[in-house]
Every structure is written in structure tokens, then in C-alpha cells.
Amino acid sequence: MPRYLSMVRIDENNAPAEGPSPELMQRMGELIEEITKAGVMLETAGLTPTAQGVRVRYEGGKISVTDGPFTETKEAVGGYAIMQCKDLAEAVEWTKRFLKVHEEFWTVTCEVREIAEG
């Protein structure tokens, strides 16, 4: 069965400063448990803010390293999930369910892509 990466993108400037609410974390935990029991979820995690990261870029034969935050970026990857699904449609359905656990004031985008094997 193919594996899919769902990259969770958020706008760090519009996300709640205190982070996800306890209620959101509970709903997310329950959904992750359901996805895991269904044999779909292989791995998932949230990421620290871009202020705690760096960008390493290769261009013109040279390497550059830039400390975060990356203010020019509208959306940042805030987390990810690796799922094993029968097809893209199933991966999208699980991703929709993940998005629906968020409160209405969140703006979250998930990019779902199949992982190239071999």
C-alpha cells in the first residue's frame, strides 16, 4: 500500500500565541488514536516554531544558513503525518477529518502527497 505525507501548513502570525487549546489537543489525540488503530497512521508530530529553526540553502554552488523566524514566509510547516492508505482519496479523507478537529478561527492547509518508493 502506498504511503502519503500530509504536511500541515499554518500561518504562524495568525495562530494563537498560546498554541492549540486543550480541547483541540484532546480531539486531535482521539483522532490520531483512531487512525493508528485503523492501521493508517505510521508517524505524526508537530514542529517547533520557525523562530527555533534554520534554513540551509544551496544555490550557485554555495551553502547559506539563515536563522529563523522566516518572516517572508506566509505559511510554515507546523507538523506532518505519514499515513499508509489504499489510495490518495483515503489519505485526503483522513486529512479532512484532521482539519475538522480545529476550531473555526484556525487557518490550516494540508498538502497531501504520495511518497515516492524506490
N, C-alpha and C positions, 0 to 999 in steps of 0.2 A: 504494500500500500504506500502511496506517496506521502511525503512529509511536506508540511506547509509552515512558513514563517509568517506570523502576524506581528507586524511592527506597530506598536501603539504610539501614535504621534499626538503631542499636546502642545498648546501654546503656553509656555512657561510664564509669560507675562499676564495671562488671564486665568491661570489656575489658582485655586485657593491657596493663600500663603501657608495655611496650616496643613495643607495636604488633604488627602481623602478623609472623609468623615468616618467615624467608627461604623456607622450603618452601611456605608459603601463597602468598607473592608469586609464586613460580615457577609454581605450579599456576594461580593466577589469570591470570598473564601468558599461559600456554599456552591457557587457555580464551578469553581476550579475543582472542588471535590467531585462534583457530578461528572465533569469532563474527564477527570482522571479515572473514575470508576468505570466510565464507558470505554476506557482504553484508548482514548483520543489524545489526551494531553501527555506530552513527553517531557516538556520543561517549560517553565514560565518564571518571570521575575520582573520587578520594576527596576528602574535605573535611577541613580542619584542625579541631581540637577546638573545642567551643563556647567554651572559655576565650579563644579568639582571635577570637571573633565578637561581633556586636552584634545586638540585636533592635530593629527600628523598628516601632512600633505606632501606628495611627490609631484613636482612639476618642473619641467625643463632640466631634468637630471639632478635636481636639488631637493633636499628634505627641509621642510619647515615645521615647527611645532608652535601651536598657538594655545595659550591657556584660555579656559572658559571664564565667564559665560560668553556665548556666541550671540551677541545682541542683534546681529544682522539676520539671524535665523528666525523665521516666523514660527515654524513648528520644530520641535525637538523630539527625538525618540525617547519616550518616557518608560517604555517597557517592551516586552516581547513575549510571544508564546510560540512554541514549536509543537505542532499537532500532527498526528498521523490520521488521515482521513481517506475515505474511499475516492473522493474527488474534490475539486475546487468548490463545488456547490455546498458540500458538507462543511468544509472549512469556513466558508462565508456564513453559513447559518450559525455555527458556534461563535463566530466573531460578532455577529449581530446581537446574540444573547449577551455577550460580554459588554458590548456598548450600552445595552439597555439597563444594566445594573447601576449606571451612573445617574446622578441627579441631573435635572434639566439644565442647570447653569454650567455644566461641563461642556467643553467643545473637544471632542476626541475623534481622531481619524485613525483607522487601522488599515494598513496596507498589507494585503494577503498575497503571498507569492509562494509558488511551489519551489521546494529546494531541489536543485539540480543534483541528481545522483550519478556517480561515476564519472 
